[in-house]
Amino acid sequence: MARKPRLKRKSFFVDERVLRRAKRALGVATDAEVIRRSVERIAEMEEFWRFMKRSAGTLKPGNIRAT
């Protein structure tokens, strides 16, 4: 079961144009949601790239079949 996120209030400056672009890209309505989702995605991508670095060179050719 997923843990309920623990939210903490923060204050920072953000470029409004970049914020609007991120809102459209993520399909969210509020500034707070775009910030939360962006930070979550960055953390997920960092975890993915750590996995990719650890597993580099471990797959042999032919292990993955195209469907």
Steps between C-alpha positions, in 0.01 A plus 500: 500500500635843404592736780312827529736780396617729775472853367702794626445862408784664305549844349702562183512704181399342167498630144127531413549401134683184596232420757223538237690279254546232767130519590402431139757222463389326820129567450441649844303806608680640804847640559546282807418182307742582218779554752422176687480291183814653354703425812361144512594440136852629553544263795361207295731575207802522728411159644456360145840629386670355809344164408617537138858573612501200737364264236708628206653214306312225684253416221626279221392561139175316427367511858231751404266407218320764295126436484 
